[in-house]
Amino acid sequence: MEIGIETNKGKIEGYKIDGEIIDGLYSTTNTEKVNSNCKIFGIQIEAPKEGVITYNFSKMDNLCVLTMKIDEENIIQYLIGVDMSLPELNHIPDNEMPSDLRNKIIEAHSLAKLKFK
């Protein structure tokens, strides 16, 4: 699946997703799709140190992309919109979404809401 998103250059491009978790929160776990999204939208993420996950927050208009690189083979993205419901996010059980991930998504949601002049 793809969602049309405006790039920093003003062009609408397809952002690849695997599925919707809740309204305004989408995930991409397929490495090829994540790498494609990174290339199209200019998202750069550092290689993680052993045992440490690398996080990158990329603000795009009223969206934020959270990219998590666990190792060279495991990279995940979450697309977070300003319309994401925090109460709905907080109702996801901890066994489905650990609290540290939930906190990163809340941080990305806060960034998505910021307006730059």
N, C-alpha and C positions, 0 to 999 in steps of 0.2 A: 504494500500500500504506500501511497505517497500523499503528502500534504503540500500544497503550494505555499511557499514562504518567500518573501522579498529579501534578496541579498543586500549587502551593504552598498552594492553598486546599483540598486534600484530594479533589478531584474527578478522576475518570479521564477523560482526553481522548485523542483520536486524534492522535498525532504522525505527520505525513506523511513518508514516505521514498520514495526512488526505487529503492534496492536495498541489498543487504548486500555489503560488501567482504570481510570475514572475520567469524567469530563475534564478536558484541559490537561491531561497527563498521558503522554504516549511513551512507549518504550521501543528501543531498537537493540536487539541482542546479536543480530547477525553481523559478524565482523566485516564482511564485504559491504554491507549497507552502511555501517558506521563509518568505515573508511571513505566511502563515497560521499556521505554527508559532510565529513570533515574537509574533504577536498573542495566540494562545491561551495561550502559556506565559510571557508577559510579558518576552520577550527584547528588549532595546533595544540597537541598535548604531549607532554614529556613522557619518556619511558619511565616506568616506575622502578624504584629500587626494590630489591628482593623483599617480599613480604609487606610492601607498603603500596597502597592504592593511590594512583595519581588522579586528582580531580581537576576539571576545567569547567568554568562557568562562561558561557558565551551569550551575551545579551544581544538580542535582535528585536528591535521595535518593542512590541508588547509580549515578547516570548523570551525564554531563556533555555539554552541547551546545556544540560549537565552531562559531561562526558567523563566516564570512569574507566581508567585503564588499569586492569589488574596485573596483566603481564602481556607479552607480545601477542598471544593468541586470544586473550579475553579482554574485550572492550565493550562497554555498554553505554548507551545514550538514553537520556530522558528529555523529552521536549515538554516544557512546562509553560502554559499560557496563563495570562492574568485571570482568566475565567475559571481556573482550577479551584475547586471547593476544599478549603482547609478542613472543615468538619468531616467531609467525606474521606479525605486522605487520612485523618486521624482515626477513622473507624476501620481502617484496614488492619487486620490482626497482625501482631508482631511476628508471628510465624510465616506470614506472607510478605511482610516488609519490615525488616529490622529498623529499630529506632534511629540508628546512625544514618541510614539511607533516607529515612523520612525527614530527618533534620536537614540533610543536604538538599532535598527537594523543596523544603520550606524556605531555605536560604535562596535557592534558585527562583522560587515564586516571588520572594521579596525583590530580587533583582529585576524580574520581569515587569514589576509594577513601577519601577523607577522611570522617570521621564528625563531625558537629556535634552538640553537646548542646543 
